[in-house]
Amino acid sequence: MLPSRHFGDLKPESWLGLLDATYAIILTLMVIDLPSLVTALIDHFQGSHDSFLLLIRVLCFHVLGYMAMFMIIYEIWSIHRSTLTISQPSRHKTILTGAILAVSSFMPPLVQMANGYRQTYVLSGDQQGWAIVETIRAVLYLLLLLIYFMLYVSARPSVPGPEESAASLEANRSLFSLAAVARNRCILALVIYPISLIFPVGGPLYLLFFALIGYFGLDLLRLGRRGLALVAPGR
């Protein structure tokens, strides 16, 4: 039964406490398993002859993967919270909010499983572990696509009427901007995942690229162009 059946007409603040708490728990759970993985990794290298560079590589995978997912979940939270704060409560937003929170809660176990199986694959070379990592990665991108699509639908502004107030028009402009961000993330996920299959590099580098594009957008491209200009000043 929807919360509106229990509490009557919902206000935006009715969701905000649950929203903040859920995303905080998601971000916390993603890092809880990291110390045990690192401990197991160090124990393995103490009793083996593997190179030290391999240890650094696996540690970088863990850290970069966690950082990427932290940034992505943080952006999802910010879009979701802003949408609920700006928009008027409705039945479909209530349904979408519950669905977004439910799907987002799958992120911690997926991240933990990916880290564990990736570590096992790198250390042992077990191809079955690699297949599991690729399956988890595909599910992860699919869930991200679903979350951003639901955020897009939730943030789509209503069609303004002839007597809309200035505040309502401003709210619609803000919602349009949020919907555009969510739509662009859907497109980005649809572009990055096939590229990652064509040009596999291993590890969470493509996911980190997705997160960085989300945070910095065109600023990241401008930074890259400035870096190239410094490297090749004569061009």
BALUM-18533 format. One record per residue: x, y, z of N, C-alpha, C, CB in turn. Coordinates in pm, whole numbers, plus 32768, in hexadecimal, padded with zeros to 4 digits. Glycine has a CB too. Example, Ala and Ser with C-alpha at 12.3 -4.5 7.8 and 13.67 -1.06 7.14 Angstrom:
residues 2
85277DC7830C84CE7E3E830C85287EB6830C846B7E418389 85057F1F82C485577F9682CA850A8003831385807FC4823C 
***
This chain:
residues 235
80557F8980008000800080008058807C80007FA08001807B 803C80DD7FAC808E81557FA2808681A78022806381A97F2B 80F381F1804280F2824280BC808182A680C18175828A80CB 805382D7804C7FE7833A804B7F67830180857FCE836C7FBD 7F57827C807F7EDF823E80BA7EE4824681527ED381AB808E 7F5D824D818A7F6B8253821B7F7082E2824F7FE8820A8245 7FB8833782077FD383BC823A7F86842C81F4806483D8822F 7F34840881937EED846F81487F4784AE80DF7EB784DA81A6 7F31852D80C17F818571805C80108581808C7F4485F98039 806D854A803C80FA85518061813585D9803E814984E1801B 818E8607809281DC867E8076826B8651805581DA86E280EF 82BA86A6800F8342867C7FEC8395864E8064838986ED7FA7 8386869380D483D7866E814983B385E5818283C986D681B5 834085AE81598319852B8189837B84BF815B828B8508815B 83BA84D580E68417847380B084A7849080D48409846E801B 84C8850D80F78554853580FD85A384EB8168855D85C98116 856584D281DD85AC848A824685D183FD821A8557848482C3 856F83B581E18589832D81B085EE832F813E850682EA8181 85E2839380E8863D83A0807686CE83AF80A586158418801E 86E4840E80FF876C8427813087A483AD8179876E84A2818D 8751837081CD877F82FC821A87A1828681BF871582D2827F 874E826E815A876581FB810087E5820C80B286F081EA80A0 87FA8282807888748297802B88EF82968085886D831B7FDD 88E382C880FF895382C4815C897A8233817C8931830F81DE 891581DE818F892F815081AA896F810E813088AD810781D0 893D812F80B8897680F6803D8A0981198031892981297FC2 8A2C819780488AB781C2803E8B0E817F80A98AC1825A804C 8AD48169811F8B208129818B8B378095816D8AD781388210 8AD08051813F8ADC7FC181268B3F7FA280B88A557F878102 8B517FFD80598BAD7FE37FEB8C3D7FD6801B8BA480517F84 8C5F801980898CEA801980B68D017FB781298D1180A480E1 8C977F7D81608CA77F2681D48CFB7EAB81B48C1E7EFA8209 8CEA7E73813D8D317DF8811A8DC07E1280EB8CE57DAE80AE 8DE27E9080D58E667EB1809E8EDA7E8880FA8E6E7F458082 8ED47EA2817F8F467E7A81D48F617DE481D28F2C7EA68261 8EF87D9181CF8F0F7D0181CE8F4F7CD4814B8E8B7CB681E4 8F297D1480DC8F677CF2805C8FFB7D19805C8F1E7D397FE8 90187D8F808F90A37DBE809390F67D6580EF90AA7E5180C0 90BD7D3E816191047CE681BD91237C5F817B90B17CCF823D 90BF7C26813790D57BA780F0913E7BB6808390527B7480B4 913E7C298041919F7C437FD7922D7C4A8010917D7CC67F8E 923E7C90807F92C27C9C80BD92F27C1480F092BF7D038131 92977BC7812C92BB7B41815C92E97AE980E892457B0081A5 92A67AF6807792CD7AA68002935B7AC77FD5926A7ABD7F8E 937B7B477FD193FF7B6F7FA0946E7B50800494007C037F80 944B7B47808394B17B2280E694DE7A9180D6947B7B378172 94867A3F80A194A979B2809194BC798780029442795D80CE 94D279E57FA794E379C37F1A95597A107EE0946279E27ECA 957679F27E6195E47A357E1C95B17A937DB0964279CE7DDF 95337ABA7DB894FE7B197D5695427BA07D6594657B277D65 95447BEC7CF7958A7C6C7CFA953D7CD27D4C95A07CA07C6B 95897D307D81954E7D9C7DD094F27DF27D7995BC7DF37E11 95127DFF7CF994C17E4F7C9E94347E157C9095047E587C14 94297D917C9693A67D527C9093527D777D0993B47CBA7C86 93917D7D7D7D934B7DA87DF793187E377DE693AA7D9F7E72 936B7E917DB393437F1C7D9E92D17F237D3993BA7F727D6F 92D97ED17CD192717ED27C6991E97EAD7CA392957E707BF9 91E47E427CF291647E177D2C91307E807D8E91747D8F7D72 918A7EB97DDF91607F227E3C91287F9A7DF191D77F4D7E94 91667FBF7D829133802E7D3290A9800F7CFB9192804F7CBF 90947F937CD090107F6C7C9F8FA77F7F7D0C90117ED87C6F 8FC57F537D858F667F607DF38F487FF37E118F9C7F1B7E71 8FB080437E1D8F9E80D07E428F55811C7DD3902681127E5E 8F7F81097D568F4081517CE78EAE81267CD48F8E813A7C66 8E9380A47CE78E0A80747CDB8DB080B07D468E067FDD7CE4 8DE480B67DC18D9580F27E2D8D8081877E158DDB80DC7EB4 8DE981CE7DEB8DDC825D7DD18D7782777D638E6382997DAC 8D7B82277CF88D1F823A7C888C8E82287CB68D3F81D87C16 8C7381BC7D008BEA81A27D2C8BBD82087D938BDE81167D65 8C1982387DE78BF582A07E478BC7831D7DFD8C6C82C17EA4 8C1183457D988BEF83BD7D4B8B6A83AC7D038C5E83DD7CE7 8B5383357CCC8AD7831C7C828A5E831E7CE08ADE82967C38 8A6B82D77D5189FC82D47DB189E3835F7DEA8A1882707E22 8A4E83AB7E018A3E84347E3389F084887DCF8AC884747E4F 8A0F84797D4E89C484C67CE9893384997CE28A0784B77C5E 891C84167CE9889383E37CE78844841E7D5C889183487CEE 8881841E7DD2883F84597E47882084ED7E30889784497EC4 887E85387DFA886985C87DE887F985E47D8488EA860B7DBB 87F585987D16878885A97CB4870285847CF387A185547C35 870285137D38868684E07D74865085427DDD869E84567DB3 86AA85717E33867F85CC7E9E864E86517E6586F285E47F00 869786857E03866F87047DC685E786F87D8286D887337D62 85D186887D3F855186727CFB84DD86727D5E855385EE7CAD 84EE86297DCD848286227E30846C86A87E7684A085B67E97 84D986F37E8784CD87757ECB848687DB7E74855787A97EF2 84A087D97DF2846A883E7D9783DE881D7D6784C5884E7D20 83C7879E7D47834987797D0482D787687D67835B86F87CB5 825F87687D3081E9874F7D8081D686B97D95816D878C7D3D 81B2868D7E0D819E85FE7E25812E85C67DCD817E85E47EB9 8140854C7DA280DB850A7D4F80E784737D6380EA85307CB8 8082842B7D338082839A7D4380F7835A7CF77FFC83607D11 810F83887C7C817883477C2E820283677C67817083727B9C 821583DC7CA4829683FB7CE282AA83A67D5E829F84917D05 823F83897DA7824983317E1B827582A57DF181C3832B7E66 823882727D87825C81EE7D5582ED81EC7D2481FD81C37CE4 831382537CD7839B82587CA1840382667D1083A882CB7C3F 83E482B47D77844382C57DE5845F82407E29840D832A7E4B 83F681F57E47840981717E83845881147E29838481327EA4 843D81197DA6848380C27D47851680E87D3B844080C97CBD 8533816A7D3785BD81977D2C860D816D7DA785C382317D1B 85D3817E7E1D861881557E97862E80BD7E9A85C781807F13 85CB80727E6C85D77FE07E6C86477FB27E0E85537F9E7E44 864A7FEB7D9486B07FC37D34873A7FF17D6386917FFD7CA9 8742806A7D9B87C4809D7DCB87FD80467E3B87B5812C7DFD 87A680077E8987D67FB57EF9881F7F377EC987617F8D7F52 88147F167E48885F7EA37E1388F27EC67DF9881E7E717D93 89147F467DFC899D7F6E7DDA8A067F367E3A89A580047DD8 89F47F3F7EC08A5D7F0A7F198A807E787F018A337F1A7FA7 8A1E7E1B7EFA8A487D907EE28A897D7B7E5B89D07D357EEE 8A5E7DC67DF58A9C7DB87D718B2D7DE77D738A4D7E067D08 8B457E587DB68BCE7E8C7DC08C267E2B7E0D8BCF7F177E05 8BF47DF77E7D8C427D987ECD8C5F7D197E7F8BF77D777F4E 8BFB7CE57E378C117C6C7DE88C767C847D788B8D7C3A7DAD 8C6A7CF67D348CC77D167CC88D557D207CFC8C9F7D997C83 8D687D637D6E8DEE7D707DA98E277CE77DCD8DE97DCA7E25 8DD47C937E0D8E047C117E388E297BB77DC48D9C7BCD7E8C 8DD27BAD7D608DEF7B557CEE8E5F7B8E7C978D717B417C9A 8E697C137C8E8ED87C4D7C418F5D7C2E7C848EC67CE57C32 8F607C377D098FDB7C187D5190007B857D3D8FCB7C377DE6 8F9E7B2D7D458FB97A9F7D318FEE7A837CA58F3B7A4E7D49 8FB37AC77C428FDF7AB27BB7906E7AE47BA28F817AF97B56 908D7B5B7BD591137B937BC1917C7B3D7C04911A7C227BF6 915D7B077C7891C07ABA7CC391CF7A2C7C8E919A7AB67D55 916279F17C5D916879647C34915C79507B9D90FB79177C78 912879B47B56911579A57AC7909F794D7AA29190796E7A8A 904679327B008FD378DD7AE78F7379227A878F8C78BB7B6B 8F5E78E77A128F07792479AC8E75792979D78F1378D7792A 8E4D78CC7A2E8DC578CF7A608DAE794E7AB38DA778527AB4 8E1379767B018E0A79F27B4C8DFA7A6A7AF18E847A047BA4 8E427A6A7A818E367AD87A208DA97ADF79E68E9D7AC879AF 8D6F7A6A79C78CE77A6779908C837A9E79F58CBF79D77968 8C967A7F7A768C3C7AB27ADE8C497B497AE88C5B7A6F7B66 8CC67B7C7AE48CDC7C0D7AEB8C977C537A788D737C2D7AEA 8CA27C1D79FF8C637C5A798A8BCB7C5879978C8F7C13790A 8B957BEB79CF8B047BE479E38AD67C4D7A488ADB7B577A14 8B1F7C5A7AB58AFD7CBF7B1A8B067D4B7ADD8B5C7CB47B94 8B6C7D627A8B8B7E7DE57A4D8B097E0779F18C027DE979FD 8ADB7DA379A58A687DB9794D89EB7DDA799E8A4E7D3D78F6 89D57D917A0C89627DAC7A62896D7E387A9F89567D427AD2 89E67E5F7AC589FC7EE27B0189D77F527AA18A8F7EF07B2D 8A047F497A2689E17FAF79C3894C7FAF79A68A2F7F987941 89107F3879A388807F30798B88327F7479FB88547E9D797E 885B7F5F7A7888177F9E7AE9882D80367AE888497F627B6E 88A680627AC588BE80F27ABA886681307A4F8952810D7A9B 885980EC79E08800811D79758771812679A6880880C078FA 874580C179EF86BC80C07A2486A881317A8A869D80397A65 870A81447AE386FD81AE7B4986F582377B08877481A97BAB 875082537AAB875082D77A6C86D482EC7A1687CD82E97A16 86A0828079DA8625828E798D85B082B179E98607820D7940 85A9826F7A5E853E828F7ABC854E831D7AF3853C822A7B31 85CB83487B0785E183D37B3185B484347AC5867683EA7B52 85CC84107A4985A0846579D98508847179D785D2842B7953 84C4840179E58431840379E383FB84527A5B83F8837379E5 843B843F7ACF840E84857B478424851B7B3F8456844E7BC1 849085457AFA84B285D37AF68470861E7A82854885E37AEC 843085D87A2983F2861E79B8838A868079EA83B385B97955 8396870079C68338876579F982B1875A79B6836F87F079E5 824A878A79FB81C4878E79C181BC87FE7959815987A27A2E 815D87F379028149885A789C811088D678E080EA8827782A 8155894978D5812589C0791B80A189F478E2818D8A2E7914 80498A1C793B7FCA8A5579127FD58AEA78F97F5F8A39797B 7F6C8B2778C47F728BB778A47F7D8C0F791F7EF88BE07855 7F548BDB79947F568C2E7A0C7FBF8BFE7A707ECD8C307A4C 80278BBE7A3F80918B8F7A9880D78C067AD880F68B377A4B 80F78BF77B5881418C607B9E81D38C5D7B7781328C507C37 821A8CC87B9982A88CCF7B7B82F58C617BC482E18D587BA0 82CA8C427C3F830C8BD87C8C82FB8B517C4882D48BD47D1C 82828B377C1482688AB87BD182BA8AAC7B5181D48AA97BB1 82C58B1A7B0883158B187A8E83A98AFF7AAD83058B9C7A41 83DB8B3B7B1884658B267B40847B8A967B6B848B8B867BB1 84198A5D7BB4842389D17BDD842589757B6383AE89AB7C3A 83D389957AFF83D189447A858457894C7A3C836189727A2A 849489C17A3B851789CD79FA857F89787A4385438A6179F6 857A89797AC785D889287B1485C188937AFC85CC89487BAB 8543886B7AF7852387DF7ADE854E87B67A51848D87C77AF0 853E880F79F2856987F1796A860087DA796685428864790A 864A882B79B186DB881A79B88700879479F8871A888E7A06 86BC876F7A6486D686EE7AA586B586797A49868686E37B28 864486857A03861D861B79A58684860D7936859286387968 86BA867E7908871F8679789E879D863378CF87418706786E 87C4864C794C883A860A798588238573798B885A86417A12 87B0854979BD879284BA79C6878E8479793C870C84A47A0F 875284BF78DB874D848A785187D9847B781886FA84E677F6 882F84DD782F88B884D677FB89068463783A8900855A7814 88EA844478BA892E83D378F98900834F78BB891383D37991 888083477897885082CF7851889A82BC77CD87B782D97837 88A98328778288F083217702898282FB771888E783A876B8 89BE8336777F8A4B831A779C8A5F828677BF8A7C8373780F 8A04824E780E8A0F81C078318A01816877B589A4819A7899 89A5818D775C8991814076E18A08814A7683891481707699 8A5681B5768F8ACD81C5763B8B47818076798AEB82597624 8B5C819476FB8BD68164773C8BD980CC77448BE381A177C7 8B69808C77648B6F7FFB77778B977FB176F78AE97FC877A8 8B5A7FCE76838B8A7F8976088C1C7FA675E98B347FB27591 8C49802376028CD6804375EA8D307FEF76448CF180DA7602 8D047FDB76C28D557F8B771F8D5F7EFA76F38D1A7F9377AC 8CFD7ECA76A78D037E4176728D5F7E3975F98C767E10764D 8D607EA375A98DB37EA475308E467EB975548D847F1274CF 8E5E7F1375B68EE67F3275E18EF57F1576778F0A7FC675C1 8EFA7E97769F8F047E77772E8F8B7E9F77668EEC7DE17746 8F897EE077D890067F09781C90117EC978A5900D7FA27829 8FA87E8978D58FAC7E4A79588F987EAF79C7902E7E02796C 8F627E807A368F4E7EDA7AA78ED87F397A928FCC7F297AC1 8EC97F967AEF8E557FEF7AED8E7080737AA48E29800C7B7A 8ECD80767A448EF680F57A068E84813679B88F6C80DE79AA 8E3780E679728DC6811E79268D5B815479858D8880B478C8 8D45810F79F48CE581407A578D1581C37A948CCF80D67AC5 8D9881CD7AAC8DD0824A7ADF8DC182BA7A788E6582377B04 8DD4829979FA8DC282FC79908D30832C798D8DE982C17906 8CD282D0799E8C4482F379A58C2C83567A178BEC827479B8 8C6783397A8C8C5483907AFF8C9284197AE98C8E834F7B7C 8D0A841C7AAF8D4F849B7A998D0584F27A348DDD84837A69 8CD084B379CB8C8084FF796A8C06853979AF8C5584A478F3 8BC984E97A098B55851B7A518B7585927AA98B1A84AD7AA4 8BEA85917AE68C1085FD7B418C4086797AF78C7D85CD7B9F 8C9586657A938CDB86D77A588CAE86F979CA8D6E86BC7A58 8C70869A79848C3886B679008C9E86F178A08BC38712790C 8C77876078638CCE87A178018D4D87D678408C84881277BD 8D4B87F378C28DC4882279048E3487BA78FB8DA888447997 8E0D873978FE8E7186CF78F28EB186D078688E328646790E 8E6086E978008E9686F077788EF1876A77688E2486F57710 8EC887D977A58F1D8851779D8FA2883977E48ED588CB77DA 8F9D87F37855901887D3789D9074877C78488FF9878D7922 9037871A7801908686C677A890C68715773790308658776F 907C8772770090B487C576959125881D76C89046881C7656 911888527741918488A3777B91FF884E7794915688E477FE 91E887D177C29259877877D792A3875A7755922B86F67816 9257874376E99296872B766892E287A57638922D87027601 92A8881C765492EB8896762B937088A976759291890E7643 9374887E76F493F18888774094598825771093D7887377D4 942887AD76EA9483874676BA94BC876A7632943D86C076B3 946587A175DC948E87C575549476885A753C9442876E74EB 94C488B2757794AA8941756E94BC897874E29502898A75CB 95058932748E951C8965740794A7895473AA9593892373CC 9445890373D093D288E97379936A8956738793948860739A 
***
